[in-house]
Amino acid sequence: MRLDRKIAIVTGAASGFGEGIARRYAAEGAKVVLADMNIAGAQKLAAELGPNTVAIGGDVSKGRDVEAIVACAHDTFGGLDIVVNNAGTTHRNKPVLDITEDEFDRVYAVNVKSIFWMTKYAVPVLRNQGRGGSIINIGSTAGIRPRPGLVWYNGTKGAVNIATLALAQELGRDNIRVNSICPVIGATGLVEDFMGMPDTPENRQKFLSTIPLGRMSTPADIANAAVWLAEDNSSFITGILLPVDGGRTA
């Protein structure tokens, strides 16, 4: 198994990309902390995946909650090797002048401040263990080739991508690798918000026409990349923005 005996945190693990990553990590032998505001969903997944997983609630934009998530990994499984900063949100696709301050604050808190908090609490653990680790941020093609109507969401993912590159430079001396997976629009619960219109076959086609391979990203696509970036076979890979996008940013 590709992640045998590794200990991972996956945020936003109860659904979407996070659930897909958590399932693959467990199948590849990792012990996984399933962190999500939807604690009932995380608990249900943990019950399904078995004793090498544990569920914890929390808001990743709050420092005390992130500190508790990191402590859960250490207290339950004895350490930490992999962190997947997957939890995220968006404002609805609409004209920039229609975005409220509350929407702006929330999308930056969840998508960007969460990585600040996770870095603050997870990096000391990884350093103290002395065996390095892998931090995987879920960025977006929106931070590489933005779409109109999602200005401030695009901005958060640009911040995630640049922070990834800077963290890789700073943490490399500790053998802590930091990479970003950049999905194209995905078949998740946020799809209508990203589209800004009802999720109909006709409306989907407007977005699919911009993706050379002709489909949205799936949790399995993102999980495949997340396994590779976490395993020992990628031990010399750090500071990359990996588009998983069917050619959208080519």
ChimeraX attribute file (.defattr): number of C-alpha atoms within 10 A of each C-alpha:
attribute: neighborCount
match mode: 1-to-1
recipient: residues
	/A:1	11
	/A:2	16
	/A:3	22
	/A:4	14
	/A:5	14
	/A:6	21
	/A:7	26
	/A:8	29
	/A:9	29
	/A:10	25
	/A:11	31
	/A:12	28
	/A:13	32
	/A:14	26
	/A:15	19
	/A:16	20
	/A:17	28
	/A:18	26
	/A:19	23
	/A:20	20
	/A:21	27
	/A:22	34
	/A:23	22
	/A:24	19
	/A:25	28
	/A:26	23
	/A:27	15
	/A:28	17
	/A:29	16
	/A:30	24
	/A:31	28
	/A:32	29
	/A:33	29
	/A:34	29
	/A:35	32
	/A:36	26
	/A:37	18
	/A:38	17
	/A:39	17
	/A:40	14
	/A:41	19
	/A:42	26
	/A:43	20
	/A:44	12
	/A:45	21
	/A:46	24
	/A:47	14
	/A:48	11
	/A:49	16
	/A:50	11
	/A:51	11
	/A:52	17
	/A:53	27
	/A:54	22
	/A:55	23
	/A:56	22
	/A:57	21
	/A:58	20
	/A:59	20
	/A:60	30
	/A:61	23
	/A:62	15
	/A:63	18
	/A:64	13
	/A:65	19
	/A:66	26
	/A:67	17
	/A:68	16
	/A:69	28
	/A:70	22
	/A:71	18
	/A:72	21
	/A:73	24
	/A:74	15
	/A:75	11
	/A:76	15
	/A:77	19
	/A:78	10
	/A:79	19
	/A:80	27
	/A:81	25
	/A:82	28
	/A:83	26
	/A:84	27
	/A:85	26
	/A:86	28
	/A:87	26
	/A:88	24
	/A:89	18
	/A:90	21
	/A:91	21
	/A:92	20
	/A:93	21
	/A:94	17
	/A:95	11
	/A:96	12
	/A:97	8
	/A:98	11
	/A:99	17
	/A:100	10
	/A:101	8
	/A:102	9
	/A:103	16
	/A:104	16
	/A:105	11
	/A:106	17
	/A:107	21
	/A:108	21
	/A:109	20
	/A:110	20
	/A:111	27
	/A:112	23
	/A:113	19
	/A:114	23
	/A:115	23
	/A:116	17
	/A:117	18
	/A:118	23
	/A:119	17
	/A:120	14
	/A:121	19
	/A:122	23
	/A:123	20
	/A:124	10
	/A:125	19
	/A:126	22
	/A:127	16
	/A:128	11
	/A:129	13
	/A:130	11
	/A:131	12
	/A:132	22
	/A:133	30
	/A:134	26
	/A:135	30
	/A:136	24
	/A:137	25
	/A:138	26
	/A:139	31
	/A:140	27
	/A:141	24
	/A:142	22
	/A:143	21
	/A:144	18
	/A:145	13
	/A:146	17
	/A:147	14
	/A:148	11
	/A:149	20
	/A:150	22
	/A:151	20
	/A:152	19
	/A:153	27
	/A:154	22
	/A:155	19
	/A:156	25
	/A:157	26
	/A:158	21
	/A:159	16
	/A:160	26
	/A:161	27
	/A:162	16
	/A:163	20
	/A:164	25
	/A:165	17
	/A:166	13
	/A:167	19
	/A:168	22
	/A:169	15
	/A:170	12
	/A:171	17
	/A:172	15
	/A:173	11
	/A:174	15
	/A:175	18
	/A:176	24
	/A:177	28
	/A:178	29
	/A:179	27
	/A:180	28
	/A:181	25
	/A:182	26
	/A:183	24
	/A:184	24
	/A:185	23
	/A:186	19
	/A:187	15
	/A:188	14
	/A:189	11
	/A:190	16
	/A:191	18
	/A:192	17
	/A:193	17
	/A:194	21
	/A:195	19
	/A:196	15
	/A:197	14
	/A:198	12
	/A:199	14
	/A:200	9
	/A:201	9
	/A:202	10
	/A:203	14
	/A:204	17
	/A:205	14
	/A:206	11
	/A:207	15
	/A:208	18
	/A:209	12
	/A:210	14
	/A:211	20
	/A:212	13
	/A:213	12
	/A:214	15
	/A:215	19
	/A:216	20
	/A:217	19
	/A:218	19
	/A:219	21
	/A:220	16
	/A:221	17
	/A:222	23
	/A:223	21
	/A:224	15
	/A:225	18
	/A:226	25
	/A:227	20
	/A:228	15
	/A:229	26
	/A:230	27
	/A:231	19
	/A:232	14
	/A:233	11
	/A:234	13
	/A:235	16
	/A:236	10
	/A:237	16
	/A:238	24
	/A:239	20
	/A:240	17
	/A:241	23
	/A:242	18
	/A:243	21
	/A:244	22
	/A:245	26
	/A:246	18
	/A:247	13
	/A:248	20
	/A:249	17
	/A:250	9
